[in-house]
């Protein structure tokens, strides 16, 4: 009652103190969260000592996405992806692309096509599983010459609706890549930071759509624990953005939590559909790693 005659001033002070209290509360929560992450990172119960052996599984959307193809001079296509949900190893942007199906010609932009994404490291059955993606990945990581040379070498190892290898290359540089792959590419698996091809398989529309074809795009194999960056895509380092993203979804299931936040379950490196202390601890254990 001492400040009754200064109601407006008292009100102003009250609002300021309330805002300060809320800020301090928020800061306290952040400090507790950071402390929690640190404890998780050093816990021998939750973090396996075999951290270096964890294999990165590419996380791709199961629903069709939209693709748009442009001609390019550095790759066969530039392929723009859109309608990609958040939380995956691809985002809505333009990627270098290559043709793997010479039986069809894809209509370029502004035409839009629907496709499903598959990792070339674990393709689905049928024709996609029968292609020599190991050699394609080897070539993409050991490029020589220009885009035409690289494309010719890729066509030697992929073949749809024909028998055996496709037509042999017509130039020396392409042949050099083919021979290099034949000599050294068997069993090749791209490691962290290396290029891996992602298969874009057109969604079948009846009657058959003849203006779209199977293609691949290039992405980099992400470092384990590197799940985001400034633009939402892995950026080659495990930092507080990565740890914070997983911690922000603690207690959630996938979905609605982003799939890339579910990095492990009881079996190391095998996601279990929920974001828990194992996920936070394992990403935190890789804090500071760079590709």
N, C-alpha and C positions, 0 to 999 in steps of 0.2 A: 504493500500500500504506500510505501515511501515514495514511489515514482508514479503515483496515480495521475499527477498533473502533467506528466510527460508521456502520455499514452502512445503518441506516434513514434517517439524515440524508442520507447520500450518495445514497441512492435517491431521496429527495425532491428533492434538488437536481438530479439527473439528469433527472427528469421535467419539472421546471420549465424547465430549459435547453432540453430537446427541444421543449416547447410554444412557447417563445420563438422558437426557430429556425424552426418551422413558420409562426408568425405573420409573422415577418420575410420568409420565402420568399413567403407569400401577398401581403404588401404590395409586395414587389419585383415580382411578376407584375402587380399592379394598376398600379403606376407605369409598367412597360414597356408595358402595354396602352394607358394614357392617352397615353404618348409616341408610340406607334404611330398612334393615332387622330389626334393633332395633325399628325404628319408626313403622314398621308394627306390631311388637310383642306387642307394648304397645297401639296400636290404639283400642279403645273400639268399633269403628264402624266395624272393620274387624275381630276382634277376639271375639268369643262368650264367655261369662263367664261360659258357660256349658261345658268347655273343658274336664272335667273329664268324661263326659258322651259320648264322641265320640266313636263310635264303629269302630274297625279296620276291614276293608274289605280285605280279602286276594286277592292279585292281581296276577293272573295266566295267562300264555299265552293262546291265543285262537287257535293257530296253533299247530299241532302235534309236539312232541319232540321225541328224540331218547332215549331209555332206554336199559340198559344192566344189567342182573341179575347175581349175584354171591352168592354161598352158604356162610352162616355165622354162627357163634356160638352164637352171642349176639342178633341176630334177625333172622327171617326166611330167608330173603335175605339181601344182600347189593345191592342196586340199584343205578347204575350210570346214571345220566342224562346228555345229551349233546344236542347241537343245541337249547339250551334255550336262547331266546333273552334277552338282558339286560332290567332292569327296572321291575323285578317281584320278588315275595316273594320266588321263588326258583331260584337256579343258577346251573351252570354246575359243579356238584360235586357228591359225593357218599352219599346216605342217607340210614338209617335203613329202611327196608321194610318188609311187612307182606303179607301173602297169604290170599285172601278173596274169592277164587274160587277154590274149590277142584274138580271141574269137568274137569279141564285141568291141564297139567303139562307144565311149561314154560322152554324152552331150555335156558341153562345158557350160559355165556360168552364162546366164542367170538360172539355168536349170538346177533344181534341187532334187537330191536322191536320198532315200532312206536306206540305212545300212546298220548291220550289227557288228560290233567290234570283238575281235578275238586276238589273243596273244599268239604269236607264231611259235612261242615256246611250249604252248599247250593248245594246239588247234582242235576244233571239234572233229567229229567223224566225217566220213564221206570224202569228196574230192579235196577238201581243205586239208585233211589229215595226210593225204597221199603226196602232197607237194614237198619238195626238198627245201624247207624253210631254213634248215641249218646252213645251207650254202648261200641262200639269199642274205641271211644275217652276216655271214662271213664277208660277202662282197660289199655290203653296206658299211662294214667296218674296215675294209681294205680297198677303198676306191682308187681307181686310176682313170686318167683321161677326163672326158667331159660327160655330160648327162646321157648323151646318146650311147657312148661306150658302156657306161654302167648299166643302162637299160638293156642293151644287147646281151650283156653277161647274165643279167637276172633272167632273161627269157630262156636262156639255155637250161635253167634248172626248174622252171615252172611250166606247167603244161596242163591245160584244161581241154577236155573233149578231143584230145589227139593221143596218139600212142608214142611212147618214148620221150626223149628230150625234144624240145622245140627246135626250130631252125638254128643251126650253128651261127655264131657271130660272123660278121663279114669284114671285121677289121682287126688289126694286130693287137691293139690295146684291150679290146674286149676279150680276145682269146687269152691274153696274158692274165686277166682276172679269172677267167674260167679255169685255166690251168693251175693258177695259184690256189683256187678253192678246192680243186680236185686233189691237189697235193697236200694241202694243209687244213682244209675246212672240216674234215670228218669229225663229228662230235663237238663242233664249236658251239659254245654257249657264251653270249655276250655278258661280261661282268659289269659291275657298277660303273656308271658313266659311259658305257658303250652303247652303240645304237642297237635297238631291237625293233623289228618290224611288227606293226599291228595290222591285222587283216581287217579290211572293210568288206563284209559280205553283203551284197544287196538284198533287201527285203523283197521276196518274191511277190509280184503283183500280177494277177490274172486279168487279161491275157498277158503272157510273158513280156516283160519290159526289156526291149532290146537296146535301149539307149544308156545302159548303165553296166558296169563290169566290176569284177573283183579287183580291188586295189590294195596297196599297203601304204602306210605312212611310217615315218621314222620318229621314234621317241628315244630318250635316253633311259637306260635302266637306272632307277632311282637308288640312292644310297639308303640302306635300311634306317628307318626312323625319319628320313627326309620326306615328309608328306605334304609340305606346303612351302610357299615363298611369298614374295611381294604380290605376285599376280595370281596366287592360289595354286601354282604349279611347283613341284619340287625344284629347288634352286641349288642343289649340290652341297648342301651343308645341313647339319642337324643343329638347330638353335632353339631359342625360346618360343619362336612361332610354332614350331612343331610340337614341343612339349605342351605349350599352352593350349593348342587346338585339341589335343587328346584330353587334357585335363578339363577343358570346358565342357566336354561331352561325357564326363565320368558318370556312370550309373545308367547311361542310355543303352538301348539296343540298336542294332542296325537292321533296317532303318528304324527311326528317322535319323540317327546319328550317321555322319559320313562314313562310308565303308573303309576309307583309308586310315581311319582312327583305330580300327580293330586290327591290331598288328599281331596279336597272339592270343592263345587260349592256354589250357593246361599243357598241350603239346607245343613246344617252343616254335614260334613262327607260323602256327596254324590258327587263323582267326576262328573265334567261337561265337560271333554274332552279338557280343556285348562289350562295352567299354568299361574296363575295371582297372584295378591296381596293377595287374600284369601289364596292360598296355602302356599305362603311364610310366611304369618303372622301366620297361624295356626301351621305350623311346628315350627316356632320360638317361639311360645307361650309354646311349650312343651320342649324347650331347657333346658337341664340339667336333664330331667326325666330319670330314669333307671328302668329296669325291676325288 
